[in-house]
Amino acid sequence: PPPLPAFSPAGGGAAPLSPSLLPLPTAPAAAARLCSGAGSEAAAAGGDGAMLRHLARKLRASGPVTVAEYMREALTNPGQGYYTRRGGVGESGDFITSPEISQVFGELIGIWYISEWMAMGKPTTFQLVELGPGRGTLTEDILRVFKQLASVLSKCDVSVHLVEVSPKLSEIQAAMLTGGKVQPNPEDELAYMKGISKTGIPIFWYRDIQDVPPGYSFYLAHEFFDALPIHKFQRTEKGWREVLVDIDPEVPDQLRFVLSPSRTPATQNFIQPEETRDHVEVCPEAGVIVQRLASRIEKDGGAALVADYGHDGTKTDTFRGFRNHKLHDVLSAPGTADLTADVDFSYLRKMAQGKTATLGPIKQREFLKNMGIDLRLQVLLQNSGDTATREQLLHSYDMLMNPEKMGDCFNFFALLPHHRLVHPDKKDKPESKSPLLPVAGFNELLLK
């Protein structure tokens, strides 16, 4: 990086960060939240300014904050946070996710869970746990598959557990999944709301994954990890420095990135000694959640499927904002835009700490192809009576599968018990065990 400018008196003596160190990724407007690093102008600022005023007071009082703290405030502050107030998923919001593009996406994920449940010997309990369920579209599509395959699941006790911090989104989920027939749970229970799905399956809502009851569970995290707060680090001539957010002394109502003048606790704890990149993003919260998932799967069985845009430890600066389906300056009008960063799957693998096996990441188009999306599309096209429906099906297929759109941006990653991939006593008696079934999506699905 170029030499650092002189320390700034504003915000506790942090060095202002040269714009060339952190270029704002820009991209053309599109239906989905985009991968980092493509196309045109970022969206203009705007908004009511309440969150900016709150942050400005905080920064003047105590100096610069980490990017993680900035993200946490901007997204989940109880009064002004983006998710707590808005939660802009869908066409009227700030971004559209894969389940909103095509019901086929959710159906294939539902088939993945049933395929794994069968491969693991059809346990009598099946908890589907979704982290950050958005509008509930994905869960609804999965429950449709469960209903269609009710005869297969007939002897299994199925329940749905949604981990959701946004009151607004939990209302939308309840309306979609139960028709609004929900009741708040008593204070002494861990679930804050419960109801029955339109297909007759009990649904519970929680604020934290630790509140979800233990037991045989299948976990789902679709576009969940990308919204968790990240720490950003820059390699300098003096060693690693953390990127912080501060008030711009020249423009009092504007935020800017600065570099910490010395090592911070996060710099000491989160940078791996073997790191070769000059700019690194680390999401400790994602690490903690993966550790919890791995521990639960190791103890109680089940599996976790993570679908998100990300990389395998290769990318550097991916922090970006979305508002009205366009890229938005991350430091402009906080609380009015979605903030996101690519998931580092190599970090998630490391954080599983060997408690579970891991598969992936593999590209979304590979995963969906292995799951039989082409066959499903052909069936839907044959059954659709009008041209408009056929065009919509082909358009949504293209959005999900095209490498230039979502096909290569999004990745699938799974946590599975070790015995699912390797027989415990294979070395001793290789001939005594039946061959292991391939894992759907990560291998070609055997369609029968």
Buried (B, 14 or more C-beta within 10 A) or exposed (E): BEEBEEBBEBBBBBBBBBEEBBEBBBBEBBBBBBBBBBEEEBBEBEBEBBBBEBBBEBBEEEBBBBBBBBBBBBBBBEEBBBBBBBBBBBEEBBBBBBBBBBBBBBBBBBBBBBBBBEBBEEBEBBBBBBBBBBBBBBBBBBBBBBBEEEEEBEEBBBBBBBBBBBBBBBBBBBBBBBEEEBEEBEEEEEBBBBBBBBBEBBBBBBBEBEBBBEBBBBBBBBBBBBBBBBBBBBBBEEEBBBBBBBBBEEEEEBBBBBBBBEBBEBBEEBBEEEBEBBBBBBBBBBBEBBBBBBBBBBEBBBBBBBBBBBBBBEBBBBBBBBBBBBBBBBBBBBBBBBBBBBBBBBBBBBBBEEBBBBBBBBBBBBBBBBBBBEEBBEEBEEEBEEEEEBEBBEEBBBBBBEEEBBBBBBBBBBBBBBEBBEBEEEEEEEEEEEEEBBBBBBEEBEEE
